[in-house]
C-alpha cells in the first residue's frame, strides 16, 4: 500500500508539473482524480484477504490499462510520458503476488503491450520500460511463490518442533513416574528383605539405567558441532556401573570427539581397576571439573590402595595395564595423570588441557 | 536431644511415595504436620502447619518445587527445605538450591539416609550429594567466567569461593564424608560443615543479587520509556 501511495504521489506530481503537456487539461485532471480514488479504494480493498478475489484484481488491472489507453486522448498523440507512469505497477504487483509468476507475466505483458501500442513512435527506452515491466512481474511472482513456500516450510518446522517439545514433556512426566515407582520398590524391597530385596535390587538397577538413558537423550537433544562430544554426558554414562557416582557441572563440556573418547576410556580403565582390586560393587566417585584452560577428572575409591611400586613393577614385567590405559592415554592428549594412594583409598587425577575454544 | 519433635511437611504428588515417606518419618520420631500433592496445596497449607522442614519433590503440579522453595522461605526464613527428587534434573536441583533449599537427596536414597538428612537439615546443616557438589562447583566456575561478574562492592557479597571452600566442596563432590575431609585437611568437623554451608550461602546470595539487578534493570527501563516500554518487554 505504501508503494501504491508512493507511485500515486509520483504520478500526480509529474502530471501537475507537466500540466501544459495536456491537450485537454480538464480530462487529464479527471484521469488523475480517478487514479487517486482507485488507489484509495484498492488500499482499502486489498487489506482484507477475503476481498482479494479475481474481480478486484481484474478491475485493478482494467483501471490501469484504461488510464494508459486514455493517455493519447488527453495528452495528444505525441506524448512522451503516460498519465499513470509507474502507477500501473500497483496492479502488476497485485497480480504477481496473488497469481505468482503467471499472474505477474500476464499483467506485465498486457501493460507492456498496451503501453507500446498507444505510442506513435516506439523508442528504445519505451521498449526497455515495457520489458522491465514484464520482467518485474515475473520476478515478483517468483519471489512471492518462494516466500510462500518458505513460510509453509517454516510453519511445518515450527509445528514439528512444538510436537517434539510436547513429546519430550510427556516423556519427562512418564519417566518421572516410572523413576518414582522404581525408587519406591527399591526402598520397600530392601526393608522387606528376602525375595523382595532381590526385587528391590532389580528396580534399583533399572532406575539407574533409565536415569542415564534420560541424560543421554538430553545430550542428543543438544545438537553439537560435528567432531565434538559432550564430556559431561559421556562421563555421566559411567554411573550405570554399580557403585559409581558421577558429578560434574550442569552444563555440557564440549571437546573434540577423540579427546572425549580417550578420556572416557581412561576413566573407565580406572573404574575397571577399582572393580578388579576393591570389589565389583565397590563405591567409586568420578568428578569432572571444567576450567577455562583445562578439564580435570578425578576418580576416587575407598579401597586398600595400590602398593607403592606395583604399577612400576607391572610395567617392568611387560603388563601395561593401568599405566598404559590411563597414563598413556592421558599423555597422548598432552595431559597428566597423577595417582594418590594410601590406606584410605586411591585417587587418580587426570588433567587435560583444553585447546583454544 | 530436644524434647519437641521436629515438625515436617511432605510435598509429593505420588500418594504411595508420600505415604511411605510419612511412615518412615513418623517411625523415626518426627511429627508430620502436613502433606500436600501440588505446589498450590503446599503453599496454602504451609502457614498453618509451620513445619521446621519441608521435604519437597521438585516435579509436582504447579507451582513448581523451585517456586515453592522460594515462597516458603520468604514466608518463614527459619524453615528448611530438603529436596527429594526422582529424576534429578540438574538445572532444577541447582535452581532449587539457589532459591534456598539446603538439602538434596535422590529418591533412591535409603530410609536411614532420608531420616539422617531430615535431621541434619533441621539442625541447620546442609545435605549435599556428590552430584550436587559437582553442580555447585560448576556454577561457581561459570559465575567466575562470566564477562560481567557481580562487582565486589563494599556491600556486595563475595560471589567467589575461597580456595579452602573450593577444596572442601571438591572433596564432597568426590564422595568424601565431612569426617574424612576433616581428617584429610586437619580441621574440625564443625569447620568443614561451615565451609560447606558457606558455599550454599554464597550461591543463594549471588542469586539474590542477580535477581535484584534484573528487577532494577527492568524497573529503570519501564521508568525511562513509559510509552515504548511494551515493545522490548520479554
Interface residues (C-beta under 8 A of the other chain):
Chain A: X172 X173 X175 X176 X177 X179 X180 X181 X182 X183 X184 X186 X187 X188 X190 X191 X204 X207 X208 X211 X214 X245 X246 X247 X248 X249 X250 X251 X283 X284 X285 X287 X288 X289 X290 X291 X292 X298 X300 X344 X347
Chain B: X14 X16 X17 X20 X59 X86 X87 X88 X90 X91 X94 X106 X107 X108 X110 X111 X129 X130 X131 X132 X133 X134 X135 X137 X138 X139 X141 X142 X145 X170 X173 X174 X175 X176 X180
